[in-house]
Amino acid sequence: MPPEFARRVLALLAQVPVGRVVTYGRLAELAGYPRHSRHVGRLLGHLPEGISAPWHRVVGAGGRLSRPGSEQADWQRVLLEEEDVAFHVNGKVDMRICEWSGEVV
């Protein structure tokens, strides 16, 4: 992916408010790269040292946490719960309440 992709994705991710989440697909779409959700995941999974981004605010389609059952998913849930993100009993984020559509607040 071109360097512009990473710049756009990270700039958008920085705008996701506390207590809200965005999907990998929506983030890719907002960055101008629809259908590149896996590239967003790869980018966030391999951020260079020194780059801080609220990666925990990015979830899979339907509110799924990244890598369910892993330490990363457990940590992501802790971070989201600290921001008062609502979860369903099935462990998914309540997207109806918490999804960020791209509006700047």
Backbone as JSON, one array per atom type, in Angstrom:
{
  "sequence": "MPPEFARRVLALLAQVPVGRVVTYGRLAELAGYPRHSRHVGRLLGHLPEGISAPWHRVVGAGGRLSRPGSEQADWQRVLLEEEDVAFHVNGKVDMRICEWSGEVV",
  "N": [[0.85, -1.18, 0.0], [0.43, 2.29, -0.62], [2.34, 4.96, 0.98], [0.6, 7.01, 1.59], [-1.77, 5.77, 2.28], [-1.37, 4.71, 4.9], [-0.95, 7.13, 6.24], [-3.44, 8.42, 5.93], [-5.22, 6.58, 7.17], [-4.26, 6.5, 9.83], [-4.58, 9.18, 10.55], [-7.36, 9.44, 10.45], [-8.07, 7.54, 12.38], [-7.13, 8.76, 14.67], [-9.11, 10.58, 15.09], [-11.3, 9.24, 16.08], [-13.59, 9.3, 18.61], [-13.27, 9.01, 22.21], [-14.82, 6.24, 23.69], [-16.15, 5.39, 21.47], [-16.27, 3.3, 18.53], [-14.86, 2.01, 15.45], [-15.17, 0.17, 12.44], [-12.83, -2.01, 10.75], [-13.29, -2.08, 8.01], [-14.88, 0.24, 7.58], [-13.09, 2.23, 8.3], [-11.13, 1.89, 6.35], [-12.66, 2.55, 4.11], [-13.35, 5.26, 4.66], [-10.82, 6.33, 4.48], [-10.44, 6.31, 1.83], [-9.93, 3.95, 0.56], [-11.74, 1.7, -0.16], [-12.8, -1.65, 0.64], [-10.41, -2.56, 1.65], [-9.97, -3.56, 4.2], [-8.43, -5.53, 5.45], [-5.88, -4.61, 5.03], [-5.88, -2.4, 6.69], [-6.01, -3.68, 9.17], [-3.55, -5.04, 9.1], [-1.78, -2.86, 9.03], [-2.31, -1.67, 11.55], [-1.56, -3.73, 13.21], [1.14, -3.76, 12.92], [2.41, -1.38, 13.71], [4.95, 1.06, 13.61], [7.52, 1.46, 16.08], [7.08, 3.99, 18.48], [4.96, 5.22, 17.3], [1.88, 6.14, 18.27], [-1.4, 5.06, 18.48], [-4.94, 4.88, 18.79], [-5.6, 1.97, 18.59], [-7.26, 0.11, 19.74], [-9.83, 0.96, 19.37], [-10.74, 0.04, 17.0], [-12.67, -2.35, 15.45], [-13.89, -5.56, 14.34], [-16.24, -6.41, 11.7], [-19.61, -6.03, 12.63], [-18.98, -5.66, 15.27], [-17.13, -7.37, 16.39], [-14.37, -8.31, 18.41], [-10.83, -8.05, 17.89], [-9.06, -10.97, 17.07], [-10.47, -13.07, 18.78], [-10.48, -14.53, 22.04], [-7.79, -14.27, 22.48], [-4.91, -12.8, 24.18], [-4.64, -10.24, 23.25], [-7.26, -9.56, 22.46], [-8.52, -9.67, 24.93], [-7.2, -7.55, 26.22], [-7.94, -5.46, 24.54], [-10.7, -5.39, 25.06], [-10.69, -4.64, 27.77], [-9.57, -2.05, 27.58], [-11.56, -0.79, 26.02], [-13.79, -1.06, 27.69], [-12.98, 0.58, 29.77], [-13.43, 2.97, 28.57], [-16.11, 3.11, 28.6], [-17.48, 1.71, 26.58], [-20.19, -0.04, 25.24], [-21.11, -3.47, 25.54], [-22.54, -6.42, 24.11], [-24.11, -9.4, 25.48], [-22.97, -11.48, 24.1], [-20.38, -10.77, 23.73], [-19.71, -9.0, 21.76], [-19.21, -5.62, 20.58], [-21.67, -3.15, 21.12], [-22.76, -1.95, 18.4], [-24.79, -0.33, 17.58], [-24.97, 1.63, 19.46], [-22.33, 2.51, 19.87], [-20.88, 2.89, 17.49], [-18.72, 4.75, 15.4], [-19.25, 6.87, 12.8], [-17.74, 8.48, 11.24], [-18.03, 11.12, 11.53], [-16.76, 14.24, 12.6], [-16.22, 15.25, 15.83]],
  "CA": [[0.0, 0.0, 0.0], [1.22, 3.52, -0.66], [2.48, 5.64, 2.27], [-0.59, 7.84, 1.8], [-2.76, 4.92, 2.93], [-1.09, 4.71, 6.34], [-1.16, 8.48, 6.75], [-4.88, 8.67, 6.01], [-5.84, 5.7, 8.17], [-3.87, 6.94, 11.17], [-5.2, 10.48, 10.8], [-8.77, 9.18, 10.76], [-8.15, 6.83, 13.65], [-6.91, 9.75, 15.73], [-10.35, 11.34, 15.27], [-12.34, 8.42, 16.71], [-13.72, 9.78, 19.98], [-13.29, 8.08, 23.34], [-16.13, 5.63, 23.88], [-16.72, 5.02, 20.17], [-15.45, 2.37, 17.75], [-15.05, 2.01, 14.0], [-14.74, -1.12, 11.89], [-11.69, -1.97, 9.82], [-13.82, -1.74, 6.69], [-15.31, 1.64, 7.52], [-11.87, 3.04, 8.35], [-10.54, 1.82, 5.0], [-13.55, 3.31, 3.22], [-13.17, 6.69, 4.95], [-9.47, 6.71, 4.02], [-10.41, 6.32, 0.37], [-9.5, 2.65, 0.09], [-12.77, 0.72, 0.18], [-12.47, -3.07, 0.47], [-9.03, -2.81, 2.1], [-10.01, -3.69, 5.65], [-7.3, -6.35, 5.91], [-4.69, -3.74, 5.04], [-5.97, -1.6, 7.91], [-5.6, -4.58, 10.25], [-2.1, -5.27, 9.0], [-1.12, -1.62, 9.44], [-2.42, -1.48, 13.0], [-0.82, -4.8, 13.87], [2.59, -3.58, 12.72], [2.76, 0.04, 13.84], [6.35, 1.28, 14.0], [7.74, 1.93, 17.45], [6.99, 5.44, 18.62], [3.68, 5.71, 16.77], [0.79, 5.8, 19.18], [-2.71, 5.19, 17.85], [-5.95, 4.15, 19.58], [-5.89, 0.74, 17.84], [-8.31, -0.65, 20.41], [-11.12, 1.46, 18.93], [-11.06, -0.56, 15.71], [-13.23, -3.68, 15.66], [-14.34, -6.25, 13.14], [-17.63, -6.2, 11.3], [-20.59, -6.47, 13.62], [-18.52, -5.4, 16.63], [-16.23, -8.41, 16.9], [-13.03, -7.91, 18.83], [-9.73, -8.65, 17.13], [-8.5, -12.23, 17.56], [-11.2, -13.5, 19.98], [-9.83, -15.54, 22.86], [-6.37, -13.99, 22.66], [-4.57, -11.75, 25.14], [-4.9, -8.95, 22.59], [-8.7, -9.31, 22.54], [-8.82, -9.37, 26.34], [-6.69, -6.21, 26.48], [-8.8, -4.54, 23.79], [-11.96, -5.26, 25.79], [-10.42, -3.84, 28.98], [-9.42, -0.65, 27.17], [-12.86, -0.28, 25.59], [-14.66, -0.95, 28.87], [-12.54, 1.77, 30.49], [-14.0, 4.11, 27.85], [-17.56, 2.91, 28.68], [-18.06, 1.13, 25.37], [-21.19, -1.05, 25.61], [-20.98, -4.79, 24.94], [-23.65, -7.38, 24.21], [-23.73, -10.58, 26.26], [-22.18, -12.37, 23.25], [-19.0, -10.27, 23.69], [-19.51, -8.02, 20.68], [-19.51, -4.23, 20.88], [-22.99, -2.71, 20.68], [-22.48, -0.99, 17.35], [-25.91, 0.6, 17.49], [-24.69, 2.71, 20.4], [-20.92, 2.94, 19.94], [-20.17, 3.01, 16.21], [-18.36, 6.08, 14.89], [-19.48, 6.81, 11.36], [-16.78, 9.32, 10.54], [-18.26, 12.54, 11.81], [-15.78, 14.84, 13.5], [-16.93, 15.88, 16.96]],
  "C": [[0.89, 1.24, 0.0], [1.3, 4.17, 0.73], [1.25, 6.49, 2.61], [-1.68, 7.05, 2.53], [-2.58, 4.97, 4.45], [-1.36, 6.09, 6.94], [-2.65, 8.76, 6.94], [-5.56, 7.85, 7.1], [-5.52, 6.19, 9.58], [-4.47, 8.3, 11.52], [-6.68, 10.32, 11.15], [-8.92, 8.51, 12.12], [-7.97, 7.77, 14.82], [-8.17, 10.56, 16.03], [-11.47, 10.55, 15.95], [-12.43, 8.82, 18.18], [-13.64, 8.65, 21.02], [-14.71, 7.55, 23.49], [-16.82, 5.23, 22.6], [-15.76, 4.07, 19.48], [-15.77, 2.51, 16.27], [-14.58, 0.65, 13.51], [-13.55, -0.92, 10.96], [-12.16, -1.53, 8.44], [-14.22, -0.29, 6.56], [-14.1, 2.56, 7.52], [-11.19, 3.05, 6.98], [-11.35, 2.65, 4.02], [-13.37, 4.81, 3.41], [-11.82, 7.2, 4.45], [-9.37, 6.75, 2.5], [-9.96, 5.02, -0.25], [-10.55, 1.6, 0.45], [-12.29, -0.7, -0.13], [-11.02, -3.39, 0.82], [-8.96, -2.95, 3.62], [-8.84, -4.52, 6.19], [-6.01, -5.55, 5.95], [-4.7, -2.85, 6.28], [-5.52, -2.45, 9.1], [-4.11, -4.83, 10.27], [-1.32, -4.05, 9.46], [-1.14, -1.46, 10.95], [-1.67, -2.55, 13.78], [0.69, -4.66, 13.79], [2.98, -2.1, 12.78], [4.22, 0.17, 14.25], [6.44, 1.79, 15.44], [7.71, 3.45, 17.47], [5.71, 6.02, 18.06], [2.58, 5.2, 17.69], [-0.53, 6.05, 18.48], [-3.71, 4.41, 18.69], [-6.47, 2.92, 18.83], [-7.08, -0.01, 18.43], [-9.71, -0.2, 20.01], [-11.52, 0.94, 17.56], [-11.48, -2.0, 15.95], [-13.63, -4.28, 14.31], [-15.8, -5.95, 12.86], [-18.57, -6.75, 12.37], [-20.14, -6.29, 15.05], [-17.62, -6.46, 17.23], [-14.89, -7.83, 17.3], [-11.99, -8.64, 18.0], [-9.25, -9.92, 17.82], [-9.19, -12.71, 18.85], [-10.47, -14.62, 20.72], [-8.35, -15.31, 23.1], [-6.16, -12.94, 23.75], [-4.88, -10.38, 24.56], [-6.38, -8.6, 22.69], [-9.1, -8.96, 23.97], [-8.39, -7.94, 26.68], [-7.54, -5.17, 25.76], [-10.11, -4.32, 24.54], [-11.77, -4.42, 27.05], [-10.33, -2.36, 28.62], [-10.76, -0.04, 26.75], [-13.82, -0.12, 26.76], [-14.28, 0.26, 29.71], [-13.1, 3.05, 29.86], [-15.53, 4.03, 27.81], [-18.2, 2.47, 27.38], [-18.98, -0.01, 25.81], [-20.97, -2.35, 24.83], [-22.28, -5.57, 25.09], [-23.17, -8.56, 25.05], [-22.89, -11.56, 25.43], [-20.73, -11.88, 23.08], [-18.71, -9.27, 22.6], [-19.87, -6.62, 21.17], [-20.92, -3.91, 20.36], [-22.8, -1.58, 19.67], [-23.59, 0.05, 17.21], [-25.65, 1.84, 18.36], [-23.31, 3.33, 20.18], [-20.22, 3.16, 18.61], [-19.95, 4.46, 15.83], [-18.46, 6.01, 13.38], [-18.5, 7.66, 10.56], [-16.98, 10.79, 10.77], [-17.22, 13.04, 12.81], [-16.56, 15.57, 14.58], [-16.07, 16.89, 17.66]]
}
